[in-house]
Amino acid sequence: MKRIGIDVGGTFTDVVMVDDVTGRIWSTKVPTTPRDRVVGATQGYLRILEISGARSDEVGFLGHGTTMATNMVVEAAGALTALVTTRGFRDVLELRRVSRHDRADLYDLMFDNPRPLVQRRWRLEVDERMRFDGAVETPLDLEGLRAVAGRIAGSDVEAVAVSFLHAHVNPVHEQQALELLRSLLPDRFICASHQVNPEIMEYERTSSTVINAMLGPVCGRYINRLEQALAELGFKGRFLFMQSNGGLASPAMVADRPIVLLESGPAGGVSAAIRSCEKGGLRNAILGDMGGTTFDVSLIRDFRPEVRNKSLLHTYAVRSPSIDIDSVGAGGGSIVWIDAGGGVRIGPESAGADPGPACYGRGGQRPTVTDCNVVLGYIDPASFLGGEFKLDAEAAHRVVETHLARPLGLSVQEAAQTVRSVANALMAQAIRIMTVERGYDPREFAYICYGGAGPVHAVDLAQQMGIRRVIVPPLPGLFSAFGMTVADQQYDYQRPLERGLDQLNDGELWQGFQALLDQGSAELRRLDVDPSTARVLRLADCRYAGQPDVITVPAPTGETGMREALGREFEAAHQRLWNFTSADKPIVVANLRLQLVADTGWRGGVVPPATGAVAAHGSRQVYQDGDTRSLPVFRRGAIPVGGRVDGPAVIEEQSSCAVLGARHSAVVDENLNLVIELAA
């Protein structure tokens, strides 16, 4: 069987095909088509079939990831949405969580709040009231709800979010509202908070539900159109979407809960890195994904990714399990500019796919990080993407000179090097936030770099952080797409608890997890997955009484000793994060969580490169340490397992390249990773 992974990014759509039997891999990149991403995805699908010589009916599996959902929230491009809520609570989206400082910069006196997710005239109230303990205080006013539905029916509203007070404790009113609204508004996307985020925190629960609703109609149409387009091209295999939790899920599930797509694209690279760590026995790693728009950093500890259950997206609160990824606007396509004080700034605006960086030759007139790397020789205009995409070095030189070198009073190369240094500093800060600020020493981790621009900056970035080992996996520029072919299905479930740990016993905790297991098993059966084959991971959100935030810790696999084990896990995590514990404060279990993981991904090995001596095939002028030098260039695919390259040198491949310094060496290991050792 052949597997395909498609990752629709901001600049390129990456496509990878794997042959299960031979282990051979094909890859390609095609420009993303922002106006209609289905076009770019299908073009990539056809291109990979052409390159591989395969037929569509030979493809038995397709995994797909996309940045579409994130872009829609940031660009306010989601569907027009109405919020139906408890009377008196229509303004919770504007009141927000003031005490949590959910804003981009706490000290920015000129900060403007993003506009509310829902216009006030479409924040509609109905009479109902649920007490904090789940008791009904005021029954749901069904006639009032019918009037609300009538108002929505005569409008352009495409989606409806239902979020009632304390629905996480007792969802009966939301269930009644869903049933009635879906009967009266059959052509609208309708969801409720107990389906999307069944936990305490009224604002966060409402915000997450509204975001899910905003995404629903657009993502649903995309899913349907892509499925139809692939079917017309002869694809008859299994089609799954990458979620933000790093696992794959069925299109039907994703269409109902599109909020799981918010970190879909970057999550694919983390899934691929986990497989690489498992094969190489590497327990802990820092992951750096530098693409066209952002630099995304995450961690793997004990072969598992760091996961979070809450995040801020464009300052909007989102509650959904996702891989903990911190992003900065320092991608290859990030636009470089000079601020009023004469400082060099990078991003957050990106040149995107159209027109793209100036060196793409599509009319871009502003310098980007990629243009600066072309000027410095870190990217070869002739061999970019294996020579399939020729770059315009003169255009890159021109925009760097016009917009950076002249205003700064520097040479073109000095200006480009300044940009590269600023980009490295931004990425180093993102790594510090993910490691040092969480109690980890980055020097104790290896650095796995990917994304088209990841290896280009990896060596300099590792040196800056004191990291001694850099690992460049196979297909670094298409690593997220490759991750779609090796990831497993994963489904997350949760239920609120909000009880003191000392008030619980092992049996009550176990029964709570069993209820989640029953819920998840029923869903897996609906998705044609055998629940008995799924791996089960139990987790709990815990905090000290009086604390606002929780820490998610693993629960033991057996019933006996569960309460004591949770207490130990929480205090150990609290000590690592905050360097203290409070023995006099009770521990509260806020939520129980369950993950079900079903094997889906490919586990085979890739075809090794050709054997033979390691030899350079040419040379390249690269600007290093204030001087231009001629460095030997090695093709990565020609380096055999165990082959060694000593710096200074350039190692290039179709999707990226790495530049070694004088005291660096690189070896290809048995898993075809390029392992770069940096001397102390």
N, C-alpha and C positions, 0 to 999 in steps of 0.2 A: 504493500500500500504506500501511496505517496501522501505526504502531509504538507499543507501550506500554512504559513503564518503571514498575516497582513497587518502592518502597523501604519495607520494613517496619522502622520505627524503634521506639524505646522508648515514645514517646507517640503519634505519628501514623503512619499508613501513607500515604505520598505516592504519587500516581499521575499520570503525564503521558502524553498521547497526542500523536503527531506525524503529520501527513499528509505523506507523502513528496512528493506532487505539488504541493500548494499551499503547504506550509510552515506551515500553521496549527497552532497548539498549543492543547490543552485541558489543564486540570489540576484536581486536587481532592485534598483530604485527608479521610481517614476515621480514626476512632480505631483504634489498634492493639488487637487482642484477645489479650492475653498468654496466656490459658488455651488458646487455639487460634488461632494466627496465620493459619491457612488461611482462617478466617472473615473476618478483616479484609482479607486480600488479595483474596478473591473479592468482598467488598462494594465494595472500591475499583475492581475491574475492572468490576463492573456499573454503578457510579456514573459512571465515565468514559464508558462507552457511552451512558448516559442523557444526560449533558451534551452529548456530541458528536453524538448522533443516529446513531451508527455501529452497524452490525451486527457481531456477533462474527466472522462469516466474512470480514469485511473486514480483520481484524487479521492481518497476516502475520508479525509479530515481537513477542516479549515478552521483555524483559530484567528480571531480578529480583535484588534485593539484600536482605539481611536481617542484623540484629544477633543473630539467634537463637543462632548458634554461640558468639559471645563470651559472651552471657548464660549459656549452659549451663555454660561453664567457670567463670565467676566465681561462679555460684550453686550449683556442684557438682550440677547437674541432668542430667548426662549419664547414659548407660546404665551399668549395673553391668558392670565390665570386669575381665577376668583378664589378667595378664601372664605370658607364658611366656618364660623367660630361661635363660641359661647358669648351671649350678650354681655357687653362691657369689656371684651378682650380684643376688639378689632385692631387696636393700635399696638399690640405686643411686638409686631415687626419693626416699629419705629422706636419703641422704648428700648428694645434690644436688651443686652446684658451689660448695663453701664459699668457695673463693678468689675467686669472682666476685661475692660479696656479693649473691646473687640474692634480695633481700628488699626490702620496700617502703621501709624507712628504716634505713640502716646504724647510726644512732645512737639508735634507739628501744630502750631497755633493757626495755621491756614488750612487745616484739614477739613475737607468737605465729605460728609457722609455719603456713601453711594445711595442712589435713590432706593426707596423701599421696593422689595421684591414684588409687591402687589399694590396697584393704585388704590387709594383709600376708598374710592367709590365702589371698588370691587372687593372690599373687605366687608363681608355681609354677616350680620349677627342673627342668631335665632335663640329663642328661650329654651334653656336646658341648664341643668346644674348637677354635677357629680361631686360628691364630697371627697376629701382627701383619702378616705378609707374605702372608697368605691361604692358607698351608699348613695342612692338616688335622692337628691334633694328636690330637684325640679324636673319632671318628665320632659322629654323632647317634644317640642311643639311641632307636630307634623304638618299642620296647616300653614304655619309660618314658613316651614321648610319648603312646602309646595310653592308658596309665593316667591321665595328666593329662587327656586328652580325656574319659575316662569320668567323672572327677570333675566336670568342667565340665558334661557332659551332664545330670547329675542335679541341677543348680543353677539359680538364676535369672540366672546370668551371660548377658548378651546379646552381649557383644563380647569378642574376644580379640586382644591385641597380642603379636606375636612380636618379640623383640629379643635377638639373640645377640651375643656378643663378636666384634668385628672383622668383622661381617657386611657392612660397607660395602666391605671389600676383596674378600671372597669370600662371596657370598650363598647358596652352594649348600645349606647347612644350613637356612637360612630358607626357601628354596624347597621343600625336602623337607618341612619342618614345615607349610608352607601347604597343600601338596597333601594331606597326611595329615589335618590338622585339618579342612579343608573337606570331605573325604569323610566324616569321622566326625561333624562338627557342621554339617550343611548349613543349619541355620536360624540360625546365629550369624554376626555380622559379624566377619571375621577379616582382619587386615592385618599386614604385616611392615615392619621398619625400612628395609630396602633399597628398598622402594617409596615410603615416606614421606619419609625423610631419609637418603639414602646418603652420609654423611660422618662424619668422625672426631668424637669427643666422645661418650663412652658415655652420660652422663646426658642430654645434650640430645637425642640420637637416641632414647633410650628414652622420654623425656618427650613428645616430639613424636608418636611412634608411639602411645603410650597415649592422648593427647588425640584423635588421629585416630580411634582405636577407640571412645572414649567418645561421640564425636559421630556415629559411623556409623549406628547403629540409629535414633536420633531424627531425624537429618537425612534419612536414607533414607525413613522413613515420611512426613516432611513433603513431600519431593520427590514421592513417589508420590501422596499425597493431593492435592497442589496440581495436579499434572498431570491427575489424574482429574477434579477439580472444574472445571478450565478446559475440559477436553474435554466435560464435561456441559453447560457453558455455550456450547458451539459453537466454541471456539477450535481451529483446525487449523493454526496457523502454527508458526514456529520458536520454541522456548523455550530460553533460555540463562540461566545464573546469573552474577552478578558475583562475581569472585574478589577476594581481598585484594591481588593484584598489579595491579589496575586493568583487567584484561581479562575478557572473558566466556568461559564454558566450558559444555560440554554437561552436562545433568543426570546422564548416566551417569558422566562423569568426576568430577563433584562428589560423587556418591553414593559413589564409591570412595575419594576423598580429600577428605572434608569439612573438613579442616584449612584448606583454601584459602578457606573462608567466614569466617574469624575477623575480618577487617576488610572484609567484603563491602559493608556499607552505606556507610561513609565513602569507600570507594574510588570509588564512582560519582560523587561530587562532584568528585574529582580528575580523573577521565576527562573530565568535562564542562568543567572549567577548562582542561585541555590543549587541547581543541578551540577554546575561546574564545581562548586565547593564540595558537594557530596562525592563526586568522582575523585577529586584531588585530596580529600581528607582535610580541607581547610575549614576550620570551625568558625573563625571570625574574620570578617572582611568589611571594609568600607567600599561602597559602590558609588561611582561617579559617572553619571550619564549626561554628556554634553551634546545636545542636539542643536537644532537650528534656532530655537527660541530661548531655551532655559538650560541651566545646569542643575540636575537633580541629584541629591545625595541621600543615601540611605545606608542602613547597617544590617549585616547578618551576624547573629550570635548563636553559637551552637547549632549551626545549619538552618536556623529559622530567621525570617526577617523580623525586624522590629515593626510592630503593628500599633496603630492608634485607632480610637473609635470616635474621635472628634477632630475637627480642623476648622480653619477659617479660609474661605475662598473669596477673595476680593472683599474681605471683612464680613462676609455672610457666614453664619454658623452652619456647619454641616455635621450631622451625627450619622456616621456610617462606617463600618469597619474598612480600613484601608491600610496598605503598607505605609509606614511612616517615612514620607519623602519630603525633604525640604528643598525648595526650589529658589534659585535666584536668576534674574534676567541677564545671564551671561552666556547665552548660546552663540553659536557661530554666526547666526544671522542677526544678532542683537546690534542695534544701531549705536554708533559711538558719536558723542557730541561733547561740546565744551560748554560748561555752565558759566554763569555771570561772573564768577570769581576766577575763571581761567582754569578750572579743574576738569580733568578728563572723566566723563561719565559714560557708562555702558548701560543700554536698555532704559526702561523695560520695553520700549518699542522695538519691534523686530521688522526686518525687511520681508519676512515671510517667504512664501514660494513665488509670489508675483508682486513686484518685479524681482525680489530676492537681492542678494548682495550685488554690488556693482560688477564684480568679476563674473557674474553669471551672464552678462551681456544682454540683459532683458530690460535695460533702461533704468536700473537702480542708480540713484545719484547721491546717496549718502553712504559714508564708510561704515563697515561692519567689522566684527572680530575676524571673520573669514577673510575679508579683503586685506587686513593687516597681516594675517598669516601667509597669504599669497605674496605680499611684498617682502616678507622676511625669508621666504623660501621654505617654510614649514609645510606648505601645500604646493605641490607641483601642478601648474596649470595644464600640462600635457597628459599627466597620468591620473587626474582626478576621476574617480569612479571607473577606474580601469581604462581611461581614455575615451569612454563613451560620452563624457560631458566635458568638452574643452572649456577652459576658463580664460577670461580676458584679463591678462595681467596688467595691460596698459590702463584699463579702466580702473582697476584696483589702485594702481599707483596714482592715478589722477585724482580720485576722490580723497585719498589719504593726504595727498599734498595740498589740495584745495581747502579741505575742511579741518585738517588737523595740523599738518606740518607748518604751514605758513602762519596760522594764528598763534601757534605755540613757539615759533621761532626755532624749530628743529628741522633736521633733515627728515626725509620721508621715512627712512629706516628707523631713525630714533623715535619718531612719532609712533610708528607701528609697534616698536618694542615697548613704548610707554603703555599703549593700549593692552598689549599682551600682559604686562606686569599688573595692570589694574584688574584685568579679567582674572588672573591667577589669585590676586588678593581677595576678590569677591568670592571665588570658589573656596579658598582656604577658610574664609570666615564661615561659610556654610558648613564645612566639615567640622570646624570647631564647635559650632552650635549643636551638631549631631553627636559629637563625641565628648569633648572636654566639659561642656555644660551639663552633660548627663552622667558624669563620673567615669568616663572611659578615656584611656590614654591612646591617641591615634597611632603612636609608635608601636603599639602592640598588635596592630591590625595590618593586614595586607591591603593594598588598594587595587580594586578591580575597576578598570576604566572601559567605558564603551560609549556608544553614540559616535557619529561621524567625526566630531571634534574632540572626543574624549582622550584618545591616545596622543593627540597633537599637543595637549597641555599636560599630560599625566606626569611626565618625569619632573618638570619644573615644579608642579604642584606638590608632588610627593616630597621633593627636597625641602620645600618650604615648610611642610608639616612634620618633617623628621621621619617619614615613612621610608623603610629600606627595601620594600619589595612591591613592584608594580606588576600586575597581571593583566595582559591584554588578551581577552578570549578570542576564539575564532569568530569571524564576522562581527567585529566590534561596531561597525556602522549600521548593522542590521540586527543587533543583538536583541532588541525588544521584539522584533518580528520572529526571530528564532525562538524566543521565549514562548510565543504562542504555540509552538509545536511540541514543547516539552512540559508545559504546565499541566496540572491536573484540575479536575473540577473541584470547586470548593463552595460550600453553602454555609452561611452564618445565621445563627438564630440567637435571640436574646429574650429575657423576661425580667421585669423589675422585681426587686425584693425589698430593699430599704429597711433592713433589720440589722440589729446589732449581732455581731458574731457570737457573743456570749449568750444570746437569746435563742440561738439555733442549735440543732443537733445534727449529727451525721445523716440521720434518716431524712430530715427535712431538706437538707442540701441535695442529697441524692435523688429524692423525689422530684425536686425542681429540675435537675439535669435530665432525669428520665422523661419528664414532660416535654422538654425541648427535643430530646432524641426521638420521641414519638412524632412530634410535629415535623422534624426534618426527614424522618424515614418516610412519612406519608408523601412529602413533596418529592423526594427522590423517586419513589415508585411512580408518581405522575410523570416524571421526566424520564422514565424507562431506565433508571439506574437501580441496581440491586443494593439496598441499604446494608446488607450483611457484608458487602465488600468494602464499605467506606471506613476510613480511619476516623476515629472520634477524638476530638481535643476539647477538654472542658476548661473554662476560664471563669474568673470572677472579677468584677470591678469592686475594689475595696478602698476605703478611706478612713481616716480617724474622724470621730464625731466632731462636727463643727467645721471640717475642711470642705471647701467647695469642689475640689477636683479629686478624681479617683485614680487609682493605679490598677491596671489589669494584670492579674497574676494567674499562673496555671494552677488548676485544681488536680488532685491525685486521681488516678484511674480507678481506684476502688472506693467503696463506701466507708470502710473503717478508717478512722483517723482523719477524715476530710476537714473537720473544723480546725483542728490543731495545725494541719498542714497549711491551710489557707492563712492562718495567722502568721506562721513562720515565713511563708513566701512574701506576704505583704510587708512585714517589718524589714526583711532583707532588701526588698526593692526600695522601700522608703529610706533606708540607711544609705543605699547607693546613690539615690537621686538627691536627697536633701541632707545627708550626713548626720541624721539624728533619728531617734525613735522616741515615742511617748508612751511609756509603759502604763501611765496613769489614765490614758484616754482609751475609751472603748473603740473597737474596730467595727465599722459598718459595712455590710455587704450590700452594695447598691444594685447590682445586676448580676445575673448568671448568664453566661454565654456558652455557645456550643458551635464547634466547627465540624462539618462533615466533609471529608476529602475522598474523592473517588479517582482511582488511577485512570488517566487519559493520555498523558504525555508520552512522548517517545523516550526510550531509555538507552538506545543504542549508541555506538561510537561513530565518529566521523572518519572518513577515508584519510589515511595519513598522507602527507606530502611526498613528493618524489624523493628518493634517496640520492645521495651524492655529496660532493664537497660544497662547503659554504663559500660562495664567491659573489662579489659585487658585480652588478650588471651595468653600472654607470656611476655618475657622480652628480651632485647638486650643490649650488651655491646657497648657503644658509647663514643668516645673520645671527651670531651667537656671541655673547659677552662683549658687545660693542664692536665686533669685527665680522666681516664676511669671510666665510671659509668654504672650501670645497670639500664636501663630505661624501664618502662612498655610499652608494644606495644599494640595499639588498631587497630582493623580493621575498616577502614572507613565505609565500607558497613554495619557494625553492629551498627553504631551510628545512632539513630533515629533523626528525625527532632526535633530540640530543645535540643538534647543531648549535653552535655558539657564535655570537657576533659581539665584538668588543667595540666600544665607542672610542672616539666620536664617529657616529654613523647614522644613516637614515634607514629605517625598515618600513617599507610601504606595502600596501595591499590595496585591493579594489576599493574598500570603503573607508580607509583611513591610513594614517602613518604615524610612526613614533620616531623622535629624534633623540639619540643617546648622546650623553656628554662624554668627556674624556675618561672618567672613572666609572663608567657604567658598562654592564655586560648584559646580554640577553640570550636566553636558552629556550628552545621549544621543548616543552615537556610531553609526556606520553598522551596527554589529553589535547594536544595541539595548542595549548596556551603559550603565549609568548611571555616568559617570566623575566622581568628586568630587575637586576640587582643593583642597588645604589650603594656605593662604598660610603663608609662613615666619614 
